[in-house]
Amino acid sequence: MPSKFESYQKRRLASSYISVVISIALVLFMVGILGLVLLKSTVVANKVKEKVAITLFLKDKVTTKQLNGFKASLENEEFTKRIIYTSKKQAAKQYSKEIGEDFMKFLGENPLKNGIDIYLKAAFVTPEKMQELETRFLKNAFVADVSYDKPLINLLTKNIQRISFWLLVLSAFFGLVAIILINSSIRLSIYSKRFNIKTMQMVGATKSFIRKPFIWQSIKLGFFGAFLALIGLAVVIYYADIFAPSLGLLKDYISLAYLVGGVLVAAFIITWLSTFFATQRFLNLQTDELYY
């Protein structure tokens, strides 16, 4: 029968493993939430950008055949998300509806022009690239004028850059906290085995041989903690999708794959490095230093 001391050691070891797993799970859960916010902020920012349009006002002499060819060429451009054509007649109706009266009765003719709204892909919605597009279209023989909201583009770009910067700062901060907390938990669990490490070293075992079982044990605990963190993230994502379906959290398989992969990779790298350096520290200690 196992002695009371052996039972106590087993309970202590199990408690140490549980604390490590819980620490890893909680930290990775927090990092996962921040990672999800970071990923979805990019998606949301791109959706906002793709609602920005640059409008081309066409010359009156453009024929229907030329117009169709021009629209087809625009649809095939790399910067085009979608285009909407509005004839001068449609534009007059919309404007009359907005002001509440038929302005053409006073003018006698329609001063508006046929227009094409080009909704750009997110990567092209920057002040520099939209300026390049404006210059390019003004040289086109079919285009009379180009219009887009420059102040809005500048403000949108600055705000997105500012938000992205602070999210990255927070990500780096919580990543550092995660490494410190997980490292501390693993070092405490290895500390309880420091005499075993020194004993193995004294009988001739190499450092790599001694480290190997500790590293594999920590990686296993790390993946178990990551599994618990992913369960918590799944619950959060499920309810977040119910309350904010417009974000499309459950349908964004790419972001979810990045999130799962990121949590698993973080668990592997942090536990491996923490265990390596923790065991290395005790391997380098003298026997009399193990008591402090």
N, C-alpha and C positions, 0 to 999 in steps of 0.2 A: 504493500500500500504506500502511496506517496506520502511523504512527510508534510507537516504543516508548512515548513519552509518552502518546499517545492510547490505546494499549492499557492502559497503567497506569491512566489516568483511568477507563476503562470498567470495569476490574476493581475499582477503588476504589469507583466508583459502585454497581456490583452488590453489592459487599460491604456497603456502607452500607444498601442496600435490604433485603438479607437480614437484617441485624442488626435493622433496624426491624421487619420482619415477625415475626421470632422473638421479639423483646421484646413486641410486641403480643399474639402468640399465647400466650406464657407467662403474661402478666399477665391476659389475658381468660380463660384457662383457670382460673387461681386464683380470679378473681372469679366465674366460672361455677360452680365447685364450691361456693363459699360461698353463691351465690344458690340453688343446688339444695338445699343444707342448709336455708336459710331457708324456701324454699317447702315442702319436705317436712316441716319441723318444724311448720309450721302445719297441714298435713294430718294429721300424727300427733297433734298436740294436739287437733284436732277429733274424730278417731276416739276418743280417750280420753274426751273430754267426752261424746260421744254414747253412751257405755256407762253413763253416770250416769242413774239413774232416780229419779223422785219417785213414791212409792206412795200411792194413795188407798184408804183403808179405808172400805167402804160400809156404810151402815146396813142392818140385817136386813130392814126393811120395804120395801126397794126391790124392785119387781116385775121379772120377766124383761123385760117390754116397756119399762119405764123404763130398765133396765140397758142394753138394746140401743140405745135412743135416746141414752143418755148416752155409750156407747162410740163411736157414730157421730159425735156432736158433737166428742168429743175427737180423733178421727182427722182431723177437718177443721180443727183449730186450727193456727195458723201455727207454734207452738212444738213440735208433735208430730213426732217422727221415726217412732216406732212405739209401739204399746201391747200389753201382754200382760195378759190377764185370768186371775186365779187364784181359783177358787171356794174357799170355806172348807173344803170336803171335800178338795180337792187340797192345800191348804195344810196340813191336818192330817196327810195322808199324808207329805208332804215333811218336816214337822217330826218326825214319829215316826221316820222313816228316819234323820234327823240325830242324834237322841238315842238311837236304838237300842231304843226301847220304845214301846208304844202308850199315850200319856199319857191318852187318852180313857177308858181302863178305870178310871183312878183318879178322873177328874173326872165321868164319867157323861154329859158333853155336850161339844160342840165350842165352845170359847170364842173361836175365831178368827173373822175376818170375811172376806167376799169382798173381794178387792183388785184394783186395776188399777195396773200398773206403766207409767208414762209415760216413755219414753226421749226426751229432749229433743234438739232441734237444738243444735249447738255454740254458736250465738250466745246461747242462753238459759241456758247453764250458767254462771251467775255468782251470787254470793251475793245481790246485789240483786234480780235477776230471779226467782230461785227463791223468795225471800222474798215477792215480789209474788204469785207463783203460789200459794204456800201460803196466804196471806191470802185470795186469791180463792176457792180450793177449800173452805176452811173455812166459807165463807158459803153453799156449795152445799147444797141440801136433801138430797141423796143421800149426802153425804160425812160420815162419822163422825170421821175423823182423817186427817192428812197426815203422811207420814214421809219424810225423806231424810237423808243423811249430811252435816250441815252442816260439821263439821270437815274432812271430805274435800274438799268444794267449796271451802272457804276455802284449804286447802293447795294444791289443784290450781290455783286461780286465781293465787295468789301465785307458785308455781313457774313457771307458763307465762309470766306477766308478766316474771319475772326472766330467764328464758331468752331470751325475745323481745328484751328490752332489750339483753342482752349480744351477741346475734346482730346486732342493728342497729348496735351500736357497732363490732363487728368488720367489718361490711359497710362502714360509713363509713370505717373505717381503711384497709381494703384498697382501697376505691374511691379514696381519696386517694393511696395508694401507686401504684395503677394509673395515675392521671393524671400523677403525678410521673415515673414510669419511662418511660411512653410519650412524655411531653412532652420528656424528656431525649433519648431516641433520635431523635425527629423534629428537635429543635433541632440535634443533631450532624450529621444528614444535610443540613440546610439551611445549616449553618455552612460546609460545603465549597463552597457555591454563593454565598457572600456577595458575592464580587466580581462574579459575573454579575448579581446583584440590583442592585448599585450601578451597574453599567454600563447596564443597562436603564433605571434611574431617571435617569441622566445624559443619555440620549438622548431623554428626554421621556415615557417610559412612565408611566402613572398607577399608583398603589399597588394599586388593585383589579385592574388588568390584570396586574401582576407577581405578585400573590398567587394569582390564579386557577389557573394550572397547578400551583403547589406544593400548593395545597389539594386539587385533584383527584387529584394523584399520591399524596398522603398518605392520602386517603380510600380509594383503590384498595388501597394497602398495608394499611390498617386492615381492610378487608373480607377481604383475603386472609389476614391474621393471624387474624381472627375465624373464618374458614372452618377454619383449622387447629385453632383452639381448640375449635370445635364437634366436629371429628373426635375430638379427645382426650376431650371430654366424653361423646360417644356411646359410646366404648369403656368409659369408667368406668361409665356408666349401665347398659350391657349386662351387665357383670360384676357390678355391684352388685345388679342385678335377679336374677341367678342365685343369689347368696349371701343375698339378703334379699328373697325374692319377696313377702313380706307388705306391703312398701312400695308395690308396684305401680308402679314407676318407669316402665316401658315403656307401661303402660296409662293413665297420668295425662297425657293429651294436653294438658290445659289448662296444667299446670305446665311441660311440655316446650315448649309454644308461648311461654309467658312467658320461659322460659330462653333460647330461640333469639332471640326478639325483643329481650330485654335485652342479650344479647351483641352483636348487630348494632347496636343503637342506641348502646350504649356505645362501640363501635368508631368509629362515625360522629361522635358528639359530641366524643369525646376527641381524635381525629385532626384534626378541623376546627378546634377551639379551639386546640390546640397549634400547628398550622401557622399559623393566623392570627396568634397572638401572637409566634411565632418570626420570621416574615417581617416583622411590624411592627417588631420590635426592630432588625433589620438595615436596614430602610428608614429608620429614624430615626437611624442612626449616620452620623457624618461619615466621609469617605473615609479619613482618617488613623487613625480608630479601628478600621478593619477588620483591622488588623494585630495587634491585641491580643486 
